[in-house]
Amino acid sequence: MEGTVWLRVLLLAVAVSICHGHGRLIEPPSRASAWRMGWPTPIDYNDNEGSCGGFSHQHQVNGGKCGVCGDGWEENPRPHEAPGGLYATGTLTRQYNQGQVITLTADITSNHRGYFEVRLCPDPKVEATQDCLDKHPLMLADGSGFKYKISLYTGKHTIQLVLPPTVVCTHCVLQWRYVAGNNWGVCPDGHGELGCGLQEEFRACADVTILPAYLRNGLPMPITPLNGHQERSTESHPKSIHTNEEGQHLPACRAVGMWKQLPGADVWCFKNCVHTPGRCPATHCECEPSLLEGPSGANFEMDLKSK
């Protein structure tokens, strides 16, 4: 009799382990799902499958490792990460204020229990790394902590989170992580239970801006690049942002006024002002006059005059 009971438990564990949950981050719109909300980004029809390559692949092949945005660890380039990822276009889909309570919504298309975690990387110098993300966990606004245990229904799950009071950025990467809880495993105290042990997980990244708190009623920074996405380099050793295609030195562009206080604002100004066509609001940036010379400068100058 006892053997029969354990056989049933084993069969249940195996049956559960081969089922797969699915989910996507829709608020803020993620790199994979922004197209569903009308953003002119590449279409990812599998945007609810950012599962690190799948449970077996993540844990048996890659030793538990996963790309920060849900891609398989070994993929190169990873489709949802910069540089080079198809869906990592740099499109900023939301603008917040420092310390703000924000809404996050995930569409769970196949519910397998578990919990959400959300992190933020505000470093303007590098693409998001897990080390950077781990330094900035977003806490639940109700004070219940960091992990949100999801309800057992399929559909949209919405939570309120508090942005760190010390973080401002022209370009932050927000990471959503959904760890399922439908596999049977061994808990830390040694007993077996549904939800313990290794689990399937999903990840997604969204690109956002966080303004200083005192700009809550101020002039917002544009969050949509003029042509829907920003150029990204696919070179293994990208050029300095202060050189052109021929390696010649380019004049500097810099942030002005209140925008000077935002980390990474000078880089944002340079990348957008020398882009063709230019996106260089005089309220945010200034450049040396020689940038207005030449073919690309004509577009840049025209764009400035249209502001």
C-alpha positions as CSV (number, residue, x, y, z in Angstrom):
1,M,0.0,0.0,0.0
2,E,2.8,2.4,1.0
3,G,4.6,1.6,-2.3
4,T,1.4,2.5,-4.3
5,V,1.1,5.8,-2.6
6,W,4.7,6.8,-3.4
7,L,4.2,5.6,-7.0
8,R,1.3,8.0,-7.3
9,V,3.3,10.8,-5.8
10,L,6.1,10.1,-8.3
11,L,3.7,10.0,-11.3
12,L,2.2,13.3,-10.1
13,A,5.6,14.9,-9.9
14,V,6.6,13.8,-13.4
15,A,3.2,14.9,-14.8
16,V,3.5,18.3,-13.2
17,S,7.1,18.8,-14.3
18,I,6.4,18.4,-18.0
19,C,3.7,21.1,-18.0
20,H,4.8,24.5,-18.9
21,G,3.6,27.9,-17.8
22,H,3.6,30.9,-20.1
23,G,3.5,34.7,-19.5
24,R,4.5,38.1,-20.9
25,L,5.1,41.5,-19.4
26,I,2.7,44.1,-20.9
27,E,3.0,47.0,-18.4
28,P,5.5,48.5,-18.8
29,P,5.6,47.1,-22.4
30,S,8.5,44.8,-22.6
31,R,11.0,44.5,-25.5
32,A,9.2,41.3,-26.6
33,S,5.6,42.6,-26.3
34,A,5.8,46.4,-27.1
35,W,4.5,45.7,-30.6
36,R,1.2,44.5,-29.1
37,M,0.7,47.9,-27.5
38,G,1.3,49.8,-30.8
39,W,5.0,50.4,-30.6
40,P,6.8,50.1,-33.9
41,T,9.2,47.4,-32.6
42,P,10.0,44.0,-34.1
43,I,7.1,41.5,-33.7
44,D,7.9,38.6,-31.3
45,Y,5.0,36.1,-31.6
46,N,6.6,34.0,-28.9
47,D,6.7,36.9,-26.4
48,N,5.1,34.7,-23.7
49,E,7.9,32.1,-23.9
50,G,10.9,33.9,-22.5
51,S,11.6,30.8,-20.4
52,C,15.4,30.7,-20.5
53,G,15.3,28.0,-23.2
54,G,12.9,25.8,-21.2
55,F,13.1,24.1,-17.8
56,S,15.4,21.2,-18.9
57,H,17.6,23.4,-21.0
58,Q,18.1,26.0,-18.3
59,H,18.8,23.6,-15.4
60,Q,20.3,20.5,-17.1
61,V,22.2,22.1,-20.0
62,N,23.1,25.6,-18.6
63,G,23.3,24.8,-14.9
64,G,20.5,27.2,-14.0
65,K,21.8,30.1,-16.0
66,C,19.5,32.4,-18.0
67,G,19.8,35.6,-20.0
68,V,18.6,38.6,-18.1
69,C,15.6,39.0,-20.5
70,G,14.6,35.3,-20.7
71,D,16.8,34.2,-23.6
72,G,18.8,30.9,-23.5
73,W,22.1,31.5,-21.8
74,E,24.2,30.3,-24.7
75,E,22.5,32.3,-27.4
76,N,24.7,34.9,-29.1
77,P,23.5,37.5,-29.6
78,R,20.6,37.0,-27.2
79,P,17.5,38.3,-29.1
80,H,16.2,40.4,-26.2
81,E,19.5,41.9,-25.0
82,A,21.8,44.6,-26.4
83,P,24.0,44.9,-28.2
84,G,22.8,43.0,-31.3
85,G,19.5,41.5,-30.1
86,L,16.7,41.8,-32.6
87,Y,14.2,43.0,-30.0
88,A,16.6,45.2,-27.9
89,T,15.9,48.4,-29.9
90,G,16.3,50.8,-27.0
91,T,12.7,52.0,-27.3
92,L,11.7,53.7,-24.1
93,T,8.1,52.6,-23.4
94,R,7.4,54.3,-20.0
95,Q,8.5,57.4,-18.2
96,Y,8.3,57.6,-14.4
97,N,9.4,59.8,-11.5
98,Q,11.9,59.1,-8.8
99,G,10.3,57.2,-5.9
100,Q,7.0,56.8,-7.7
101,V,4.5,54.0,-7.1
102,I,4.2,52.3,-10.5
103,T,1.9,49.6,-12.0
104,L,3.2,46.4,-13.4
105,T,1.0,44.0,-15.3
106,A,1.9,40.5,-16.5
107,D,-0.4,38.5,-18.8
108,I,-0.1,34.9,-17.6
109,T,-1.4,32.7,-20.4
110,S,-0.8,29.4,-18.6
111,N,-0.8,29.7,-14.8
112,H,1.5,27.4,-12.9
113,R,1.5,29.1,-9.5
114,G,4.7,30.8,-8.3
115,Y,5.7,34.4,-7.8
116,F,6.9,37.6,-9.5
117,E,10.1,39.5,-8.8
118,V,11.0,42.9,-10.4
119,R,14.4,44.5,-10.5
120,L,15.9,47.6,-12.1
121,C,19.3,48.4,-13.6
122,P,20.0,52.2,-13.9
123,D,23.6,52.0,-15.2
124,P,23.8,54.2,-18.4
125,K,27.3,52.8,-19.3
126,V,26.4,49.2,-19.8
127,E,23.6,46.9,-20.9
128,A,21.8,45.4,-17.9
129,T,23.6,42.7,-16.0
130,Q,22.1,40.5,-13.3
131,D,24.6,42.0,-10.8
132,C,23.3,45.5,-11.6
133,L,19.7,44.3,-11.5
134,D,20.2,42.6,-8.1
135,K,21.3,45.9,-6.5
136,H,17.9,47.5,-7.2
137,P,14.9,45.2,-6.3
138,L,11.5,46.9,-6.5
139,M,9.5,46.5,-3.4
140,L,5.7,45.9,-3.3
141,A,3.8,49.1,-2.5
142,D,1.7,47.3,0.2
143,G,4.9,46.7,2.2
144,S,4.7,42.9,1.9
145,G,8.2,42.6,0.6
146,F,9.9,41.7,-2.7
147,K,8.1,38.6,-3.9
148,Y,4.5,38.6,-5.2
149,K,2.8,35.3,-5.0
150,I,0.4,35.1,-7.9
151,S,-3.3,34.1,-7.7
152,L,-4.4,30.9,-9.4
153,Y,-6.0,32.3,-12.5
154,T,-5.0,32.8,-16.1
155,G,-5.0,36.4,-17.4
156,K,-3.6,39.7,-16.3
157,H,-2.0,40.1,-12.9
158,T,-1.4,43.6,-11.8
159,I,0.8,44.7,-8.9
160,Q,2.0,48.1,-7.4
161,L,5.7,48.6,-6.9
162,V,7.8,51.5,-5.5
163,L,10.7,52.8,-7.5
164,P,13.9,53.4,-5.5
165,P,14.0,56.9,-4.0
166,T,17.6,57.5,-5.1
167,V,17.4,56.3,-8.7
168,V,17.0,58.6,-11.8
169,C,18.0,57.6,-15.3
170,T,17.5,58.4,-18.9
171,H,17.5,54.7,-19.7
172,C,16.8,52.1,-17.1
173,V,16.2,48.4,-17.8
174,L,13.4,46.9,-15.8
175,Q,13.4,43.1,-15.4
176,W,10.3,41.0,-14.7
177,R,10.9,37.5,-13.4
178,Y,8.2,34.9,-13.0
179,V,9.3,31.8,-11.1
180,A,6.6,29.1,-11.5
181,G,5.7,26.8,-8.5
182,N,4.2,23.8,-10.1
183,N,7.1,21.3,-9.8
184,W,7.5,19.0,-6.8
185,G,10.8,19.3,-5.1
186,V,12.7,19.3,-1.8
187,C,12.4,22.3,0.4
188,P,15.3,23.8,2.4
189,D,14.3,21.9,5.5
190,G,14.3,18.6,3.7
191,H,10.6,17.8,3.2
192,G,9.0,17.5,-0.2
193,E,6.4,20.0,-1.4
194,L,4.9,21.4,-4.6
195,G,6.8,24.6,-5.4
196,C,10.1,23.6,-3.8
197,G,13.3,22.8,-5.7
198,L,14.1,23.8,-9.3
199,Q,11.3,25.5,-11.2
200,E,10.6,26.8,-14.6
201,E,10.9,30.6,-14.9
202,F,10.2,33.4,-17.3
203,R,11.9,36.8,-17.7
204,A,11.3,39.9,-19.7
205,C,12.9,43.4,-20.0
206,A,11.4,46.8,-20.5
207,D,13.2,50.1,-21.2
208,V,12.1,53.0,-19.1
209,T,13.1,56.5,-18.0
210,I,13.0,57.8,-14.4
211,L,13.0,61.6,-13.9
212,P,13.9,63.4,-10.7
213,A,11.0,63.8,-8.3
214,Y,11.0,67.6,-8.6
215,L,10.2,67.3,-12.3
216,R,6.9,65.6,-11.6
217,N,5.0,68.5,-13.1
218,G,7.9,69.6,-15.3
219,L,8.5,69.1,-19.0
220,P,8.8,65.4,-19.8
221,M,11.6,63.9,-21.8
222,P,10.6,62.3,-25.0
223,I,10.2,58.5,-24.6
224,T,9.6,57.6,-28.2
225,P,12.5,57.8,-30.7
226,L,11.4,59.6,-33.9
227,N,11.5,56.5,-36.1
228,G,10.3,54.1,-33.4
229,H,13.6,52.6,-32.4
230,Q,17.2,53.6,-31.8
231,E,20.2,52.3,-33.8
232,R,22.3,49.7,-32.1
233,S,25.8,48.6,-33.0
234,T,26.5,45.0,-34.0
235,E,30.2,45.5,-34.0
236,S,32.3,43.5,-31.6
237,H,34.3,46.6,-30.7
238,P,31.9,49.6,-31.2
239,K,33.4,53.0,-32.0
240,S,33.6,55.8,-29.5
241,I,30.4,57.8,-29.6
242,H,32.5,60.8,-30.4
243,T,33.8,59.5,-33.7
244,N,32.0,59.1,-37.1
245,E,32.2,56.2,-39.5
246,E,35.6,57.3,-40.7
247,G,36.9,57.5,-37.2
248,Q,37.0,61.3,-37.3
249,H,36.4,63.3,-34.1
250,L,32.9,64.7,-33.7
251,P,31.9,67.8,-31.7
252,A,30.3,67.1,-28.3
253,C,26.7,67.3,-27.5
254,R,25.6,67.7,-23.9
255,A,22.6,68.0,-21.7
256,V,21.4,71.5,-20.6
257,G,19.4,73.0,-17.8
258,M,17.7,70.6,-15.4
259,W,18.6,67.6,-17.6
260,K,22.3,67.9,-16.7
261,Q,21.5,66.2,-13.4
262,L,20.3,63.0,-15.0
263,P,23.0,60.3,-15.2
264,G,23.6,59.4,-18.8
265,A,21.9,62.5,-20.2
266,D,25.0,63.6,-22.2
267,V,25.2,60.2,-23.9
268,W,21.4,60.4,-24.7
269,C,21.9,63.8,-26.3
270,F,24.9,62.7,-28.4
271,K,23.2,59.6,-29.7
272,N,20.0,61.4,-30.6
273,C,21.4,64.6,-31.9
274,V,23.7,63.1,-34.4
275,H,21.2,60.5,-35.5
276,T,19.7,60.9,-39.0
277,P,17.1,62.3,-38.8
278,G,18.0,64.1,-35.6
279,R,16.0,64.1,-32.4
280,C,17.5,67.0,-30.4
281,P,15.2,69.1,-28.4
282,A,16.8,72.5,-27.5
283,T,15.2,72.2,-24.1
284,H,17.3,69.1,-23.4
285,C,20.5,69.3,-25.4
286,E,23.1,71.6,-27.1
287,C,25.8,70.7,-29.6
288,E,28.7,72.5,-31.1
289,P,27.7,74.4,-34.3
290,S,29.8,72.3,-36.6
291,L,27.4,69.4,-36.1
292,L,25.0,71.3,-38.3
293,E,27.3,71.0,-41.3
294,G,27.1,68.3,-44.0
295,P,24.3,66.0,-45.2
296,S,23.3,64.6,-41.8
297,G,23.5,68.1,-40.3
298,A,20.8,69.3,-42.7
299,N,18.3,66.9,-41.2
300,F,19.5,67.8,-37.7
301,E,19.1,71.5,-38.3
302,M,15.7,71.1,-39.8
303,D,14.6,69.0,-36.8
304,L,15.8,71.7,-34.5
305,K,13.9,74.4,-36.3
306,S,10.7,72.4,-36.1
307,K,10.8,72.3,-32.3
